[in-house]
Amino acid sequence: MSVLAEIKDGLVCGDDERVSELTQQAIEQGLSPQEILSESLIGGMTIVGERFKEHEIFLPDVLLAAKAMHAGMEVLRPLLIDAGIPSIGKVVLGSVQGDLHDIGKNLVGILLKGAGFEVIDLGNDVAPQSFVDAAKERGASVIGMSALLTTTMPTMAKVVDLVKERKLDSRIKTIVGGAPVSEMFAREIGADAYGFDAANAVDRVKSLTTA
Ligand code: B1M
């Protein structure tokens, strides 16, 4: 089995120590962090999602897989973030209220930092007002929101509306993303951008801040 397949297997089994060790091994073998991330970590988590949906595994198994994903991302983090780059803009980031999923959001944060943005990460379960207050107080020009549940997606609209209500929309732009979110949804709620994955989110944030 290749090291990439072994990492994926370790993640699906929820073995954080194995994932951490193998990720380190993959780096030493010269594999790129992007390849390890997409092929093994995101690939493994996709399998976990499918098995959870089919009731083949249960919530504790998903939690262990999430812990293993975190362990792998921690090894990759320094390689994805090129330290010492001067800030090219500030982004407030969070998973919306009611949503505890934060792996994708964390990935977006890591890649934004890697691209030179200062990221103010509010964590998960973030209330609409907290997004807007933080962006205003910290002088951020972009609010990035992540949602993994169809039930929490409407909260994104509340943030977009609040930015407009407070007449901040000329200087604070919004971007939304997450598995159930689409370009069409982003347009419907009046968000300024949609990122289909973490790398695309970085491109979209760059366009928002240079427009
Ligand atoms: Co939950 N969960 N979960 N879960 N979970 C999903 C989302 C689900 C699709 C599983 C399923 O049924 N197949 C389902 C949602 C169904 C729906 O809404 N239609 C679900 C459910 C139902 C639930 C609970 C309700 C289960 C329960 O309690 N009965 C519960 C809800 C808790 C809550 O939030 N209130 C729950 C709990 C959990 C755990 C806590 C166990 C754990 C989360 C741990 C954590 O995040 N710290 C968990 C996990 C791990 C998943 C799955 C398996 C994996 C999610 C993930 O991390 N993917 C997920 C199934 C799946 O998505 N296949 C599932 C990897 C990650 C890299 O991808 O987050 O999509 P993702 O991010 C991507 C893109 O979406 C994008 O970039 C990333 C890739 O580069 N992206 C952005 C994300 N945010 C972005 C923001 C941007 C731009 C792009 O701009 C700002």
py3Dmol code that shows the C-alpha trace and the ligand (Angstrom):
import py3Dmol

protein = """\
ATOM      1  CA  MET A   1       0.000   0.000   0.000  1.00  0.00           C
ATOM      2  CA  SER A   2       1.342   3.473  -0.856  1.00  0.00           C
ATOM      3  CA  VAL A   3       1.870   5.939   1.987  1.00  0.00           C
ATOM      4  CA  LEU A   4      -0.993   8.088   0.619  1.00  0.00           C
ATOM      5  CA  ALA A   5      -3.352   5.093   0.763  1.00  0.00           C
ATOM      6  CA  GLU A   6      -2.096   4.242   4.259  1.00  0.00           C
ATOM      7  CA  ILE A   7      -2.834   7.765   5.526  1.00  0.00           C
ATOM      8  CA  LYS A   8      -6.322   7.577   4.020  1.00  0.00           C
ATOM      9  CA  ASP A   9      -6.882   4.211   5.698  1.00  0.00           C
ATOM     10  CA  GLY A  10      -5.586   5.544   9.043  1.00  0.00           C
ATOM     11  CA  LEU A  11      -7.989   8.478   8.818  1.00  0.00           C
ATOM     12  CA  VAL A  12     -10.970   6.266   8.007  1.00  0.00           C
ATOM     13  CA  CYS A  13     -10.033   4.089  11.044  1.00  0.00           C
ATOM     14  CA  GLY A  14      -9.715   7.228  13.201  1.00  0.00           C
ATOM     15  CA  ASP A  15      -6.095   6.514  14.169  1.00  0.00           C
ATOM     16  CA  ASP A  16      -4.672   9.993  14.808  1.00  0.00           C
ATOM     17  CA  GLU A  17      -1.190   8.827  15.815  1.00  0.00           C
ATOM     18  CA  ARG A  18      -0.812   6.726  12.666  1.00  0.00           C
ATOM     19  CA  VAL A  19      -2.049   9.585  10.469  1.00  0.00           C
ATOM     20  CA  SER A  20       0.394  11.991  12.098  1.00  0.00           C
ATOM     21  CA  GLU A  21       3.381   9.633  11.693  1.00  0.00           C
ATOM     22  CA  LEU A  22       2.513   8.665   8.116  1.00  0.00           C
ATOM     23  CA  THR A  23       1.942  12.291   7.082  1.00  0.00           C
ATOM     24  CA  GLN A  24       5.431  13.081   8.362  1.00  0.00           C
ATOM     25  CA  GLN A  25       6.753  10.069   6.448  1.00  0.00           C
ATOM     26  CA  ALA A  26       5.012  11.195   3.239  1.00  0.00           C
ATOM     27  CA  ILE A  27       6.645  14.631   3.525  1.00  0.00           C
ATOM     28  CA  GLU A  28      10.049  13.008   4.034  1.00  0.00           C
ATOM     29  CA  GLN A  29       9.408  10.952   0.881  1.00  0.00           C
ATOM     30  CA  GLY A  30       9.013  14.246  -1.016  1.00  0.00           C
ATOM     31  CA  LEU A  31       5.236  14.164  -1.576  1.00  0.00           C
ATOM     32  CA  SER A  32       3.653  17.608  -1.802  1.00  0.00           C
ATOM     33  CA  PRO A  33       1.470  18.859   1.087  1.00  0.00           C
ATOM     34  CA  GLN A  34      -1.332  19.610  -1.406  1.00  0.00           C
ATOM     35  CA  GLU A  35      -1.263  16.017  -2.657  1.00  0.00           C
ATOM     36  CA  ILE A  36      -1.318  14.594   0.886  1.00  0.00           C
ATOM     37  CA  LEU A  37      -4.168  16.937   1.794  1.00  0.00           C
ATOM     38  CA  SER A  38      -6.446  16.261  -1.163  1.00  0.00           C
ATOM     39  CA  GLU A  39      -5.645  12.613  -1.844  1.00  0.00           C
ATOM     40  CA  SER A  40      -5.349  11.252   1.712  1.00  0.00           C
ATOM     41  CA  LEU A  41      -6.965  13.592   4.230  1.00  0.00           C
ATOM     42  CA  ILE A  42      -9.898  15.035   2.247  1.00  0.00           C
ATOM     43  CA  GLY A  43     -10.194  11.728   0.335  1.00  0.00           C
ATOM     44  CA  GLY A  44     -10.404   9.807   3.630  1.00  0.00           C
ATOM     45  CA  MET A  45     -12.939  12.203   5.100  1.00  0.00           C
ATOM     46  CA  THR A  46     -15.125  11.829   2.001  1.00  0.00           C
ATOM     47  CA  ILE A  47     -15.232   8.058   2.608  1.00  0.00           C
ATOM     48  CA  VAL A  48     -16.114   8.685   6.271  1.00  0.00           C
ATOM     49  CA  GLY A  49     -18.975  10.986   5.188  1.00  0.00           C
ATOM     50  CA  GLU A  50     -20.339   8.364   2.789  1.00  0.00           C
ATOM     51  CA  ARG A  51     -20.173   5.585   5.414  1.00  0.00           C
ATOM     52  CA  PHE A  52     -21.844   7.823   8.006  1.00  0.00           C
ATOM     53  CA  LYS A  53     -24.649   8.620   5.560  1.00  0.00           C
ATOM     54  CA  GLU A  54     -25.183   4.917   4.877  1.00  0.00           C
ATOM     55  CA  HIS A  55     -25.252   4.205   8.670  1.00  0.00           C
ATOM     56  CA  GLU A  56     -22.223   1.923   8.313  1.00  0.00           C
ATOM     57  CA  ILE A  57     -20.408   3.980  10.971  1.00  0.00           C
ATOM     58  CA  PHE A  58     -21.661   6.267  13.745  1.00  0.00           C
ATOM     59  CA  LEU A  59     -20.966   9.649  15.299  1.00  0.00           C
ATOM     60  CA  PRO A  60     -18.101   8.509  17.620  1.00  0.00           C
ATOM     61  CA  ASP A  61     -16.323   7.074  14.541  1.00  0.00           C
ATOM     62  CA  VAL A  62     -16.742  10.391  12.718  1.00  0.00           C
ATOM     63  CA  LEU A  63     -15.327  12.224  15.730  1.00  0.00           C
ATOM     64  CA  LEU A  64     -12.261   9.966  15.754  1.00  0.00           C
ATOM     65  CA  ALA A  65     -11.798  10.542  12.005  1.00  0.00           C
ATOM     66  CA  ALA A  66     -12.057  14.307  12.585  1.00  0.00           C
ATOM     67  CA  LYS A  67      -9.348  14.016  15.279  1.00  0.00           C
ATOM     68  CA  ALA A  68      -7.148  12.085  12.851  1.00  0.00           C
ATOM     69  CA  MET A  69      -7.768  14.717  10.131  1.00  0.00           C
ATOM     70  CA  HIS A  70      -6.734  17.390  12.608  1.00  0.00           C
ATOM     71  CA  ALA A  71      -3.526  15.451  13.425  1.00  0.00           C
ATOM     72  CA  GLY A  72      -2.607  15.276   9.729  1.00  0.00           C
ATOM     73  CA  MET A  73      -3.417  18.952   9.142  1.00  0.00           C
ATOM     74  CA  GLU A  74      -1.206  19.934  12.084  1.00  0.00           C
ATOM     75  CA  VAL A  75       1.784  18.256  10.398  1.00  0.00           C
ATOM     76  CA  LEU A  76       1.010  19.993   7.088  1.00  0.00           C
ATOM     77  CA  ARG A  77       0.179  23.412   8.583  1.00  0.00           C
ATOM     78  CA  PRO A  78       3.750  24.864   8.624  1.00  0.00           C
ATOM     79  CA  LEU A  79       4.275  23.753   5.036  1.00  0.00           C
ATOM     80  CA  LEU A  80       1.050  25.347   3.852  1.00  0.00           C
ATOM     81  CA  ILE A  81       1.744  28.588   5.716  1.00  0.00           C
ATOM     82  CA  ASP A  82       4.809  30.379   4.469  1.00  0.00           C
ATOM     83  CA  ALA A  83       5.729  32.413   7.561  1.00  0.00           C
ATOM     84  CA  GLY A  84       6.963  35.956   7.345  1.00  0.00           C
ATOM     85  CA  ILE A  85       4.862  37.151   4.394  1.00  0.00           C
ATOM     86  CA  PRO A  86       3.533  40.693   5.065  1.00  0.00           C
ATOM     87  CA  SER A  87      -0.275  40.823   5.470  1.00  0.00           C
ATOM     88  CA  ILE A  88      -2.147  41.600   2.253  1.00  0.00           C
ATOM     89  CA  GLY A  89      -5.535  41.981   3.961  1.00  0.00           C
ATOM     90  CA  LYS A  90      -7.659  40.948   6.926  1.00  0.00           C
ATOM     91  CA  VAL A  91     -10.324  38.257   6.845  1.00  0.00           C
ATOM     92  CA  VAL A  92     -12.789  37.366   9.604  1.00  0.00           C
ATOM     93  CA  LEU A  93     -13.570  33.662   9.374  1.00  0.00           C
ATOM     94  CA  GLY A  94     -15.972  31.312  11.128  1.00  0.00           C
ATOM     95  CA  SER A  95     -18.482  28.494  10.920  1.00  0.00           C
ATOM     96  CA  VAL A  96     -21.968  29.946  11.229  1.00  0.00           C
ATOM     97  CA  GLN A  97     -24.221  29.735  14.271  1.00  0.00           C
ATOM     98  CA  GLY A  98     -25.435  26.216  15.006  1.00  0.00           C
ATOM     99  CA  ASP A  99     -22.635  24.633  12.990  1.00  0.00           C
ATOM    100  CA  LEU A 100     -19.852  22.815  14.811  1.00  0.00           C
ATOM    101  CA  HIS A 101     -18.077  21.565  11.666  1.00  0.00           C
ATOM    102  CA  ASP A 102     -14.780  23.397  11.417  1.00  0.00           C
ATOM    103  CA  ILE A 103     -12.335  21.238   9.442  1.00  0.00           C
ATOM    104  CA  GLY A 104     -13.065  22.891   6.067  1.00  0.00           C
ATOM    105  CA  LYS A 105     -13.106  26.336   7.680  1.00  0.00           C
ATOM    106  CA  ASN A 106      -9.725  25.636   9.303  1.00  0.00           C
ATOM    107  CA  LEU A 107      -8.352  24.587   5.934  1.00  0.00           C
ATOM    108  CA  VAL A 108      -9.571  27.830   4.362  1.00  0.00           C
ATOM    109  CA  GLY A 109      -7.846  29.709   7.219  1.00  0.00           C
ATOM    110  CA  ILE A 110      -4.557  27.867   6.715  1.00  0.00           C
ATOM    111  CA  LEU A 111      -4.504  28.566   2.962  1.00  0.00           C
ATOM    112  CA  LEU A 112      -5.509  32.216   3.440  1.00  0.00           C
ATOM    113  CA  LYS A 113      -2.630  32.650   5.902  1.00  0.00           C
ATOM    114  CA  GLY A 114      -0.361  30.890   3.421  1.00  0.00           C
ATOM    115  CA  ALA A 115      -1.417  33.425   0.780  1.00  0.00           C
ATOM    116  CA  GLY A 116      -0.491  36.304   3.106  1.00  0.00           C
ATOM    117  CA  PHE A 117      -3.836  37.257   4.676  1.00  0.00           C
ATOM    118  CA  GLU A 118      -4.276  38.006   8.367  1.00  0.00           C
ATOM    119  CA  VAL A 119      -7.018  35.657   9.534  1.00  0.00           C
ATOM    120  CA  ILE A 120      -9.225  36.432  12.525  1.00  0.00           C
ATOM    121  CA  ASP A 121     -10.718  33.020  13.221  1.00  0.00           C
ATOM    122  CA  LEU A 122     -13.859  33.259  15.355  1.00  0.00           C
ATOM    123  CA  GLY A 123     -14.195  29.458  15.547  1.00  0.00           C
ATOM    124  CA  ASN A 124     -17.484  27.650  15.106  1.00  0.00           C
ATOM    125  CA  ASP A 125     -21.097  28.386  16.122  1.00  0.00           C
ATOM    126  CA  VAL A 126     -20.553  32.091  15.406  1.00  0.00           C
ATOM    127  CA  ALA A 127     -23.545  34.441  15.767  1.00  0.00           C
ATOM    128  CA  PRO A 128     -24.262  36.852  12.858  1.00  0.00           C
ATOM    129  CA  GLN A 129     -23.587  39.899  15.004  1.00  0.00           C
ATOM    130  CA  SER A 130     -20.204  38.532  16.114  1.00  0.00           C
ATOM    131  CA  PHE A 131     -19.034  38.256  12.488  1.00  0.00           C
ATOM    132  CA  VAL A 132     -20.020  41.842  11.725  1.00  0.00           C
ATOM    133  CA  ASP A 133     -18.767  43.312  15.026  1.00  0.00           C
ATOM    134  CA  ALA A 134     -15.391  41.582  14.636  1.00  0.00           C
ATOM    135  CA  ALA A 135     -14.961  42.747  11.024  1.00  0.00           C
ATOM    136  CA  LYS A 136     -15.849  46.342  11.939  1.00  0.00           C
ATOM    137  CA  GLU A 137     -13.730  46.487  15.091  1.00  0.00           C
ATOM    138  CA  ARG A 138     -10.672  44.752  13.590  1.00  0.00           C
ATOM    139  CA  GLY A 139     -10.850  46.570  10.241  1.00  0.00           C
ATOM    140  CA  ALA A 140     -11.296  43.410   8.163  1.00  0.00           C
ATOM    141  CA  SER A 141     -12.400  43.806   4.563  1.00  0.00           C
ATOM    142  CA  VAL A 142     -13.791  40.283   4.153  1.00  0.00           C
ATOM    143  CA  ILE A 143     -16.094  38.038   6.198  1.00  0.00           C
ATOM    144  CA  GLY A 144     -15.736  34.341   5.341  1.00  0.00           C
ATOM    145  CA  MET A 145     -18.476  31.945   6.453  1.00  0.00           C
ATOM    146  CA  SER A 146     -18.549  28.164   6.412  1.00  0.00           C
ATOM    147  CA  ALA A 147     -21.624  25.910   6.756  1.00  0.00           C
ATOM    148  CA  LEU A 148     -21.817  22.109   6.529  1.00  0.00           C
ATOM    149  CA  LEU A 149     -25.445  21.692   7.531  1.00  0.00           C
ATOM    150  CA  THR A 150     -28.373  22.635   5.306  1.00  0.00           C
ATOM    151  CA  THR A 151     -30.094  23.876   8.483  1.00  0.00           C
ATOM    152  CA  THR A 152     -27.383  26.448   9.238  1.00  0.00           C
ATOM    153  CA  MET A 153     -27.060  27.855   5.698  1.00  0.00           C
ATOM    154  CA  PRO A 154     -29.829  30.490   6.234  1.00  0.00           C
ATOM    155  CA  THR A 155     -27.661  32.098   8.932  1.00  0.00           C
ATOM    156  CA  MET A 156     -25.279  33.157   6.170  1.00  0.00           C
ATOM    157  CA  ALA A 157     -28.071  35.322   4.742  1.00  0.00           C
ATOM    158  CA  LYS A 158     -28.485  36.980   8.159  1.00  0.00           C
ATOM    159  CA  VAL A 159     -24.811  38.020   8.151  1.00  0.00           C
ATOM    160  CA  VAL A 160     -25.050  39.395   4.602  1.00  0.00           C
ATOM    161  CA  ASP A 161     -28.215  41.330   5.540  1.00  0.00           C
ATOM    162  CA  LEU A 162     -26.617  42.698   8.707  1.00  0.00           C
ATOM    163  CA  VAL A 163     -23.604  44.005   6.770  1.00  0.00           C
ATOM    164  CA  LYS A 164     -26.020  45.833   4.438  1.00  0.00           C
ATOM    165  CA  GLU A 165     -28.258  47.087   7.277  1.00  0.00           C
ATOM    166  CA  ARG A 166     -25.238  48.611   8.993  1.00  0.00           C
ATOM    167  CA  LYS A 167     -24.186  50.168   5.666  1.00  0.00           C
ATOM    168  CA  LEU A 168     -20.827  48.423   5.791  1.00  0.00           C
ATOM    169  CA  ASP A 169     -21.200  46.674   2.428  1.00  0.00           C
ATOM    170  CA  SER A 170     -18.988  49.157   0.579  1.00  0.00           C
ATOM    171  CA  ARG A 171     -15.974  48.145   2.669  1.00  0.00           C
ATOM    172  CA  ILE A 172     -16.790  44.653   3.994  1.00  0.00           C
ATOM    173  CA  LYS A 173     -17.292  41.868   1.423  1.00  0.00           C
ATOM    174  CA  THR A 174     -18.730  38.430   2.177  1.00  0.00           C
ATOM    175  CA  ILE A 175     -17.744  34.981   0.947  1.00  0.00           C
ATOM    176  CA  VAL A 176     -19.566  31.726   1.704  1.00  0.00           C
ATOM    177  CA  GLY A 177     -18.591  28.066   1.349  1.00  0.00           C
ATOM    178  CA  GLY A 178     -19.073  24.551   2.666  1.00  0.00           C
ATOM    179  CA  ALA A 179     -20.348  21.260   1.230  1.00  0.00           C
ATOM    180  CA  PRO A 180     -24.075  22.165   0.885  1.00  0.00           C
ATOM    181  CA  VAL A 181     -23.400  25.751  -0.282  1.00  0.00           C
ATOM    182  CA  SER A 182     -23.442  26.621  -3.988  1.00  0.00           C
ATOM    183  CA  GLU A 183     -22.750  29.537  -6.286  1.00  0.00           C
ATOM    184  CA  MET A 184     -26.496  29.872  -6.829  1.00  0.00           C
ATOM    185  CA  PHE A 185     -27.177  30.016  -3.063  1.00  0.00           C
ATOM    186  CA  ALA A 186     -24.467  32.658  -2.646  1.00  0.00           C
ATOM    187  CA  ARG A 187     -26.097  34.740  -5.370  1.00  0.00           C
ATOM    188  CA  GLU A 188     -29.592  34.286  -3.885  1.00  0.00           C
ATOM    189  CA  ILE A 189     -28.545  35.605  -0.457  1.00  0.00           C
ATOM    190  CA  GLY A 190     -26.505  38.460  -1.970  1.00  0.00           C
ATOM    191  CA  ALA A 191     -23.055  37.261  -0.807  1.00  0.00           C
ATOM    192  CA  ASP A 192     -20.171  38.759  -2.778  1.00  0.00           C
ATOM    193  CA  ALA A 193     -18.491  35.414  -3.499  1.00  0.00           C
ATOM    194  CA  TYR A 194     -18.642  31.640  -3.203  1.00  0.00           C
ATOM    195  CA  GLY A 195     -15.616  29.397  -2.752  1.00  0.00           C
ATOM    196  CA  PHE A 196     -16.070  25.776  -3.811  1.00  0.00           C
ATOM    197  CA  ASP A 197     -12.954  24.627  -1.970  1.00  0.00           C
ATOM    198  CA  ALA A 198     -10.240  26.154   0.202  1.00  0.00           C
ATOM    199  CA  ALA A 199      -7.901  26.989  -2.690  1.00  0.00           C
ATOM    200  CA  ASN A 200     -10.742  28.562  -4.670  1.00  0.00           C
ATOM    201  CA  ALA A 201     -11.740  30.548  -1.554  1.00  0.00           C
ATOM    202  CA  VAL A 202      -8.249  32.111  -1.524  1.00  0.00           C
ATOM    203  CA  ASP A 203      -8.594  33.141  -5.199  1.00  0.00           C
ATOM    204  CA  ARG A 204     -12.025  34.614  -4.569  1.00  0.00           C
ATOM    205  CA  VAL A 205     -10.860  36.528  -1.464  1.00  0.00           C
ATOM    206  CA  LYS A 206      -7.935  37.908  -3.501  1.00  0.00           C
ATOM    207  CA  SER A 207     -10.368  39.180  -6.167  1.00  0.00           C
ATOM    208  CA  LEU A 208     -12.604  40.718  -3.492  1.00  0.00           C
ATOM    209  CA  THR A 209      -9.719  42.582  -1.902  1.00  0.00           C
ATOM    210  CA  THR A 210      -8.200  43.835  -5.140  1.00  0.00           C
ATOM    211  CA  ALA A 211     -11.515  44.818  -6.821  1.00  0.00           C
TER     212      ALA A 211
END
"""
ligand_1 = """\
91
B1M
Co -21.303 15.998 10.527
N -22.583 16.053 9.020
N -22.813 16.195 11.768
N -19.947 15.875 11.893
N -20.109 15.558 9.141
C -22.012 16.096 7.656
C -21.829 17.527 7.186
C -23.115 15.289 6.818
C -23.172 15.673 5.335
C -22.865 13.774 7.021
C -23.840 12.909 6.243
O -24.955 12.749 6.631
N -23.375 12.366 5.139
C -24.417 15.672 7.621
C -25.140 16.950 7.139
C -26.433 16.660 6.425
C -27.120 17.901 5.995
O -27.105 18.932 6.569
N -27.768 17.766 4.870
C -23.866 15.824 9.030
C -24.663 15.739 10.205
C -26.118 15.341 10.005
C -24.147 15.992 11.487
C -24.915 15.987 12.836
C -26.306 16.646 12.803
C -24.969 14.520 13.293
C -25.770 14.267 14.554
O -25.503 14.845 15.586
N -26.734 13.385 14.412
C -23.936 16.748 13.767
C -24.189 18.269 13.724
C -23.310 19.033 14.676
C -23.434 20.529 14.445
O -22.713 21.077 13.623
N -24.355 21.173 15.146
C -22.620 16.434 13.109
C -21.404 16.350 13.793
C -20.182 16.059 13.230
C -18.886 15.847 14.025
C -18.767 16.788 15.244
C -18.863 14.423 14.512
C -17.794 16.018 12.919
C -17.236 17.473 12.790
C -15.909 17.654 13.490
C -15.290 18.975 13.158
O -15.545 19.622 12.148
N -14.446 19.413 14.070
C -18.602 15.744 11.635
C -18.000 15.447 10.380
C -16.499 15.235 10.369
C -18.780 15.328 9.181
C -18.329 14.869 7.768
C -18.195 13.357 7.822
C -17.039 15.447 7.216
C -16.981 16.985 7.189
C -15.546 17.423 6.879
O -14.819 17.819 7.779
N -15.124 17.250 5.611
C -19.550 15.364 6.876
C -19.777 14.538 5.627
C -19.133 15.179 4.389
O -19.030 16.391 4.277
N -18.786 14.367 3.453
C -20.624 15.548 7.874
C -13.749 17.543 5.186
C -13.616 19.071 4.920
C -12.209 19.382 4.405
O -14.551 19.376 3.911
O -15.861 20.971 5.426
O -16.742 20.337 3.121
P -15.605 20.609 4.028
O -14.745 21.831 3.434
C -14.409 21.864 2.068
C -15.385 22.696 1.208
O -16.731 22.538 1.619
C -14.828 24.087 1.277
O -13.412 23.892 1.426
C -13.105 22.600 1.957
C -12.198 21.844 0.970
O -11.103 22.501 0.585
N -15.247 25.011 2.312
C -15.218 26.356 2.072
C -15.632 24.817 3.591
N -15.876 25.985 4.189
C -15.612 26.952 3.290
C -15.672 28.347 3.390
C -15.336 29.113 2.260
C -14.982 28.488 1.058
C -14.901 27.113 0.947
O -15.345 30.458 2.257
C -15.343 31.154 3.477
"""
view = py3Dmol.view(width=600, height=400)
view.addModel(protein, "pdb")
view.setStyle({"model": 0}, {"cartoon": {"style": "trace"}})
view.addModel(ligand_1, "xyz")
view.setStyle({"model": 1}, {"stick": {}})
view.zoomTo()
view.show()
